[in-house]
Amino acid sequence: KSFVKNPGWTKGDLAASFQRRAFDMLIKKVKKAVEHFGIPRVVVGGGVSANLYLRQRFAQDLKNCLVYFPDVRYATDNAAMIAGFAYHEYLQSGASGLDSGVSARVKGFKISLVE
């Protein structure tokens, strides 16, 4: 598809269009996974889970499974969770060098919730 420039569009229009398209793709993939694997429940987390439009879309488009969202006050940005993890990693292993690698998965790290 090509982009059609419209002088009447605002930055808000562009942002809303991007949000809609991003959520369209997310919902499509989640719906496909739910149907393919027979998933009975979906949990949505992170900062984006506070988005009311996303909540409406999940309720509207995923009728064959239960969808759980945290209370909006608990829908925090993932950066806060990463910072919390990094703090505990630092306490357990010390500082890492600037040449350390990057990975989306962490193996063998456990945080005790009981002190």
C-alpha positions as CSV (number, residue, x, y, z in Angstrom):
1,K,0.0,0.0,0.0
2,S,1.1,3.5,-0.6
3,F,1.0,6.4,1.7
4,V,-1.6,9.1,0.8
5,K,-0.7,12.6,2.1
6,N,-3.6,14.6,3.4
7,P,-2.9,18.2,4.5
8,G,-5.9,17.9,6.9
9,W,-4.3,15.1,9.0
10,T,-2.9,16.0,12.4
11,K,-0.1,14.3,14.4
12,G,-3.0,12.8,16.5
13,D,-4.5,11.3,13.4
14,L,-1.2,9.7,12.5
15,A,-0.7,8.4,16.0
16,A,-4.2,6.9,16.1
17,S,-3.7,5.3,12.7
18,F,-0.4,3.7,13.8
19,Q,-2.0,2.5,17.1
20,R,-4.9,0.9,15.2
21,R,-2.7,-0.8,12.7
22,A,-0.3,-2.1,15.4
23,F,-3.2,-3.4,17.5
24,D,-4.8,-5.0,14.4
25,M,-1.6,-7.0,13.8
26,L,-1.3,-7.9,17.5
27,I,-4.9,-9.1,17.8
28,K,-4.6,-11.0,14.6
29,K,-1.6,-12.9,15.8
30,V,-3.0,-13.6,19.3
31,K,-6.3,-14.7,17.8
32,K,-4.5,-17.1,15.4
33,A,-2.4,-18.6,18.3
34,V,-5.6,-19.0,20.4
35,E,-7.4,-20.8,17.6
36,H,-4.4,-22.9,16.5
37,F,-3.3,-24.1,20.0
38,G,-6.7,-24.0,21.7
39,I,-5.5,-21.5,24.3
40,P,-8.3,-20.9,26.8
41,R,-6.8,-17.8,28.5
42,V,-4.7,-14.8,27.5
43,V,-2.9,-12.5,29.9
44,V,-2.0,-9.0,28.7
45,G,0.7,-7.2,30.7
46,G,3.2,-4.3,30.6
47,G,2.5,-0.6,30.1
48,V,0.5,-1.2,26.9
49,S,-2.1,-3.1,28.9
50,A,-3.4,0.2,30.3
51,N,-4.5,1.3,26.9
52,L,-8.3,1.4,26.8
53,Y,-8.5,0.9,23.1
54,L,-6.4,-2.3,23.3
55,R,-8.7,-3.6,26.1
56,Q,-11.8,-2.9,24.0
57,R,-10.3,-4.6,21.0
58,F,-9.4,-7.8,22.9
59,A,-12.9,-7.9,24.4
60,Q,-14.4,-7.4,21.0
61,D,-12.2,-9.7,18.9
62,L,-11.3,-12.6,21.3
63,K,-14.6,-14.1,22.3
64,N,-13.5,-17.7,22.5
65,C,-11.1,-17.3,25.4
66,L,-10.8,-15.4,28.7
67,V,-8.6,-12.3,28.5
68,Y,-7.0,-11.0,31.7
69,F,-5.7,-7.4,32.2
70,P,-4.1,-6.1,35.3
71,D,-5.8,-3.2,37.1
72,V,-4.6,0.0,35.4
73,R,-2.6,1.0,38.4
74,Y,-0.5,-2.2,38.0
75,A,-0.1,-1.8,34.2
76,T,3.5,-0.5,34.5
77,D,6.1,0.0,31.8
78,N,8.4,-3.0,31.3
79,A,11.3,-0.7,31.9
80,A,10.4,-0.7,35.6
81,M,10.5,-4.5,35.6
82,I,13.8,-4.6,33.8
83,A,15.3,-2.1,36.2
84,G,14.1,-4.3,39.2
85,F,15.6,-7.4,37.6
86,A,18.9,-5.5,37.0
87,Y,19.0,-4.4,40.6
88,H,18.7,-8.0,41.9
89,E,21.2,-9.2,39.3
90,Y,23.6,-6.6,40.5
91,L,23.1,-7.6,44.1
92,Q,23.7,-11.3,43.2
93,S,26.5,-11.0,40.7
94,G,27.9,-7.5,40.9
95,A,28.4,-5.1,38.0
96,S,28.8,-6.3,34.5
97,G,31.3,-4.8,32.0
98,L,30.4,-2.6,29.1
99,D,31.4,-5.5,26.8
100,S,28.8,-7.9,28.2
101,G,26.4,-9.5,25.7
102,V,22.7,-8.8,25.3
103,S,20.0,-11.5,25.5
104,A,16.2,-11.5,25.6
105,R,16.3,-14.6,27.8
106,V,17.8,-15.0,31.2
107,K,18.7,-18.5,32.4
108,G,19.3,-19.7,35.9
109,F,18.6,-16.4,37.7
110,K,16.2,-16.6,40.6
111,I,14.8,-13.8,42.8
112,S,13.7,-14.8,46.3
113,L,10.6,-12.9,47.3
114,V,11.1,-13.8,50.9
115,E,13.9,-12.2,52.9
